[in-house]
Amino acid sequence: MIYLVMSILCSTLLGVIFSYFGKNRIKNLHAIIINYFVCIIVGGLVNGDMPIASNFWEKEYFFFAIGTGILFIGGFNLVAIVTQKLGLTVAAILQKMSILLSVLFAFYCYNEIVTIPKIIGLVLAAISIVLSSWQSSEKETKTKDSWLVLTLLALGTWGIAGCIEIVLQYCELKVLDQSGDPQFLALLFGSAGVYGMLFLLFNPKQKLSGFTRKEIVGGIILGIVNFGSMYFLMRSLGNGWEGSVVFPINNVGIILASALISVLFVGEKLNRIKIIGLLMAILSIYCIAFL
C-alpha cells in the first residue's frame, strides 16, 4: 500500500511543478528533457548498478521501452500545456480519466474478475472526476485558444495517458514478470530524453540555448519526482495488486490530493458540486478495492 501512496503523492507534485513552470516562464520542453536524463541517474541509484543494461537491445522489453518513450515525451508536454492553460485540477482529471481505458483493458486481456462493486466503483469514479472539476473547468478555460484547440489538447492528454498505463501494465505483468525492473524505466526515460533532444535539433522554432539555469534546476526536481511516480506505480503492480484496482485508486487518489493542495495552498473553495464529487471519489475507491 505504501508504494501506491507514494505514487499518488509524486504524481500530484508533478502538477504543482508544472504550474510553477508556467508562472515562472520555465520552458516546458527543455525542463522535461533534463527531467528524463535525471530519471536515468535516479534509476541507477535505485538499482545500485548501471541505470541502463549494457545489452539493453537484447532485453525483451527493449521495443516496449523505446516505443513508449515517444508517448512519454509527447504526453508529458501535453500535461504541462494543459496544466498551464486549464489549471492543475482539470489537467489531473483529464489524465485520470484514463482509468476507463486501462481497467477495461485489464478486464479484457488478463481475465481479471469483473464484479458489480468494481463496475459501480468505475462509474462513480468517472462521475466524481467530472463533478470535482465542474467549477474549475468553467473558470479556467477562458484562454486565448479556441475551443477546438483546447478540446484536442484534452483528448490528446486523456488518450496518451490511457495508452501509457496500458503499456506499463502489460510490461509489468507479462514482460518484466512483476519485478518492477528500474532498468526498464531508465531505458524508457532515456528514450524519451533522446526524442526530445532530436526534436530540438531539427525544429527551427526551438533552441538548444533554452537550457538556462531555471530549466536545469526545474528539470532536476521534476526528474526526481517523475521517476518516483512511475517507479512506485510499477512496484504496486509488482506486489500482486490487480491493475483494475491499482489504477482507479491511483487516479482518484491524485484527484483528491490535488483538490486538497488547492484548498490548503492555493485558496480554492469547494462548492457543493465539487464536495459531492470528492465524496463519490472516496466511495468509488471503497467499492473497487474493498468490496
C-alpha positions in Angstrom: 0.0 0.0 0.0 2.9 2.3 0.8 4.1 2.2 -2.9 0.7 3.3 -4.1 0.5 6.2 -1.6 4.0 7.3 -2.7 3.0 7.1 -6.4 -0.1 9.3 -5.7 2.0 11.9 -3.8 4.6 12.1 -6.5 2.1 12.3 -9.3 0.3 15.1 -7.5 3.5 17.0 -7.1 4.1 16.8 -10.9 1.1 19.0 -11.5 2.3 21.5 -8.9 5.7 21.7 -10.6 4.1 22.3 -14.0 2.0 25.1 -12.5 5.2 26.6 -11.1 6.9 26.4 -14.6 4.0 28.3 -16.2 4.1 31.1 -13.6 7.9 31.5 -13.8 8.2 31.1 -17.6 10.3 28.0 -17.5 10.4 26.3 -20.9 8.5 23.1 -20.6 10.3 21.0 -23.3 13.8 21.9 -22.1 13.0 21.2 -18.5 11.2 17.9 -19.5 14.3 16.8 -21.4 16.5 17.4 -18.4 14.0 15.6 -16.3 14.3 12.4 -18.3 18.1 12.2 -18.1 17.8 12.9 -14.3 15.4 9.9 -14.2 18.1 7.7 -15.6 20.6 8.8 -12.9 18.0 8.2 -10.2 17.2 4.8 -11.7 20.9 3.9 -11.4 21.0 4.9 -7.8 17.8 2.9 -7.0 19.1 -0.2 -8.9 22.6 0.1 -7.4 24.1 -0.7 -10.8 24.3 0.8 -14.3 20.9 2.5 -14.9 20.6 1.0 -18.4 21.7 -2.6 -19.0 24.8 -2.9 -21.2 23.0 -5.2 -23.5 19.7 -3.3 -23.4 18.9 -4.0 -27.1 18.7 -7.7 -26.3 16.2 -7.3 -23.5 12.7 -8.4 -24.0 11.4 -5.0 -23.0 13.6 -3.1 -25.5 11.0 -2.3 -28.1 8.4 -1.5 -25.5 10.7 1.0 -23.8 11.8 2.9 -26.9 8.3 2.9 -28.3 6.7 4.2 -25.1 9.4 6.9 -24.9 7.6 8.7 -27.7 4.4 8.6 -25.7 6.2 9.9 -22.6 7.8 13.0 -24.2 4.6 13.9 -26.1 2.3 13.2 -23.2 4.4 15.0 -20.7 4.5 18.1 -22.8 0.7 17.9 -23.2 0.2 17.6 -19.5 2.4 20.7 -18.9 0.5 22.7 -21.5 -3.0 21.7 -20.2 -1.9 22.4 -16.6 -0.9 25.9 -17.5 -3.9 26.6 -19.7 -6.7 24.8 -17.9 -5.3 24.5 -14.3 -4.0 21.8 -12.0 -7.3 20.1 -11.2 -8.6 20.0 -14.8 -5.2 18.5 -16.0 -5.3 15.9 -13.3 -8.9 14.9 -14.2 -8.1 14.6 -17.9 -5.2 12.3 -17.2 -7.0 10.2 -14.7 -10.0 9.6 -17.0 -7.6 7.0 -18.5 -9.0 4.5 -16.0 -11.8 3.9 -18.5 -9.2 2.6 -20.9 -6.7 0.8 -18.6 -9.2 -1.0 -16.4 -11.3 -2.2 -19.4 -8.0 -3.4 -20.9 -7.3 -5.3 -17.7 -10.7 -7.0 -17.7 -10.5 -8.0 -21.4 -6.8 -9.1 -21.7 -6.0 -10.5 -18.3 -9.4 -12.1 -17.4 -9.5 -10.1 -14.2 -12.7 -10.7 -12.2 -15.5 -8.3 -13.2 -17.7 -7.7 -10.2 -20.7 -5.5 -9.6 -18.9 -3.4 -7.0 -16.0 -2.8 -9.4 -18.4 -1.7 -12.1 -20.2 0.6 -9.7 -16.8 1.9 -8.5 -15.7 2.7 -12.0 -19.0 4.6 -12.8 -18.7 6.5 -9.5 -15.0 7.4 -10.3 -15.9 8.7 -13.7 -18.8 10.8 -12.3 -16.6 12.1 -9.4 -13.9 13.2 -11.8 -16.4 15.3 -13.8 -18.1 16.8 -10.7 -14.9 17.6 -8.8 -13.7 19.9 -11.6 -17.0 21.3 -12.8 -16.5 24.9 -11.5 -12.7 24.9 -12.3 -13.3 24.0 -15.9 -15.7 26.9 -16.3 -13.3 29.4 -14.8 -10.0 28.1 -16.2 -10.9 27.7 -19.8 -11.0 31.4 -20.5 -7.8 31.4 -22.6 -6.9 32.9 -25.9 -7.0 29.4 -27.5 -10.0 28.3 -29.4 -12.5 25.7 -28.1 -11.2 23.2 -30.8 -7.6 23.6 -29.7 -8.4 23.1 -26.0 -10.6 20.1 -26.9 -7.8 18.5 -28.9 -5.3 19.1 -26.1 -7.8 17.5 -23.6 -8.4 14.4 -25.8 -4.7 14.0 -26.5 -3.9 14.1 -22.8 -6.6 11.6 -22.0 -5.7 9.2 -24.8 -1.9 9.2 -24.3 -2.3 8.7 -20.5 -4.5 5.7 -21.2 -2.1 4.2 -23.7 0.9 4.7 -21.3 -1.0 2.9 -18.4 -1.9 0.0 -20.7 1.7 -0.5 -21.9 3.1 -0.2 -18.4 0.5 -2.7 -17.1 1.3 -5.1 -19.9 5.1 -4.8 -19.4 5.0 -5.2 -15.6 2.7 -8.3 -15.7 3.8 -10.0 -18.9 7.4 -8.8 -19.8 9.0 -7.9 -16.5 7.3 -10.7 -14.6 6.2 -8.3 -11.8 9.8 -7.3 -11.0 9.5 -3.5 -11.3 12.9 -3.5 -13.1 14.4 0.0 -12.7 16.5 -0.6 -15.9 13.3 -0.8 -17.9 12.2 2.6 -16.6 15.6 4.0 -17.1 15.7 2.9 -20.8 12.2 4.3 -21.2 13.1 7.7 -19.8 16.3 7.7 -21.8 14.4 7.1 -25.0 12.1 10.0 -24.2 15.0 12.3 -23.5 16.7 11.4 -26.8 13.5 12.0 -28.7 13.2 15.4 -27.0 16.8 16.3 -28.0 16.2 15.3 -31.6 13.1 17.4 -31.7 15.1 20.5 -30.5 17.9 19.8 -33.1 15.5 19.5 -36.1 12.9 22.1 -35.1 14.0 25.6 -36.1 11.5 27.2 -33.6 13.2 25.5 -30.7 16.7 26.4 -29.4 19.3 24.5 -27.5 20.2 27.8 -25.8 16.9 27.5 -23.9 18.7 25.4 -21.3 19.1 28.1 -18.8 19.7 27.7 -15.0 15.9 27.8 -14.4 15.3 24.9 -16.9 18.1 22.8 -15.5 17.1 23.2 -11.8 13.4 22.7 -12.7 14.2 19.6 -14.8 16.2 18.1 -11.9 13.4 18.5 -9.4 10.9 17.3 -12.0 13.0 14.2 -12.8 13.3 13.1 -9.2 9.5 13.3 -8.7 8.7 11.9 -12.1 10.8 8.8 -11.5 9.2 8.3 -8.2 5.7 8.4 -9.6 6.4 5.7 -12.2 8.6 3.5 -10.0 6.2 3.3 -7.2 3.3 2.7 -9.6 5.2 -0.2 -11.1 6.1 -1.6 -7.7 2.4 -1.5 -6.7 1.6 -3.7 -9.7 4.5 -5.9 -8.9 3.2 -6.6 -5.4 0.3 -8.6 -6.9 -2.4 -5.9 -7.0 -4.7 -6.2 -9.9 -4.5 -3.4 -12.5 -8.2 -2.9 -12.2 -7.6 -2.0 -8.5 -4.3 -0.1 -8.7 -5.2 2.4 -11.5 -8.6 3.5 -10.2 -7.2 4.1 -6.6 -4.1 5.8 -8.0 -6.1 8.0 -10.4 -8.9 9.0 -8.0 -6.3 9.5 -5.2 -4.4 12.0 -7.3 -7.7 13.9 -7.8 -8.3 14.0 -4.1 -4.7 15.0 -3.3 -4.8 17.8 -6.0 -8.1 19.1 -4.5 -6.6 19.1 -1.0 -3.5 21.0 -2.2 -5.7 23.5 -4.0 -7.7 24.2 -0.8 -4.7 24.3 1.6 -2.2 26.2 -0.5 -4.0 27.8 -3.4 -7.0 29.0 -1.5 -9.6 27.3 -3.8 -13.1 27.0 -2.3 -15.1 23.8 -2.7 -18.7 24.3 -3.9 -21.5 21.8 -3.3 -20.9 20.1 -6.6 -17.2 19.6 -6.0 -17.8 18.3 -2.5 -20.3 15.7 -3.9 -17.7 14.7 -6.5 -15.0 14.2 -3.8 -17.3 12.1 -1.7 -18.1 9.9 -4.8 -14.4 9.5 -5.4 -13.9 8.2 -1.8 -16.9 5.8 -2.3 -15.5 4.6 -5.6 -12.2 3.7 -4.0 -14.0 1.7 -1.4 -16.1 -0.2 -4.0 -13.2 -1.0 -6.2 -10.6 -2.0 -3.6 -12.6 -3.5 -0.7 -15.9 -4.9 -1.9 
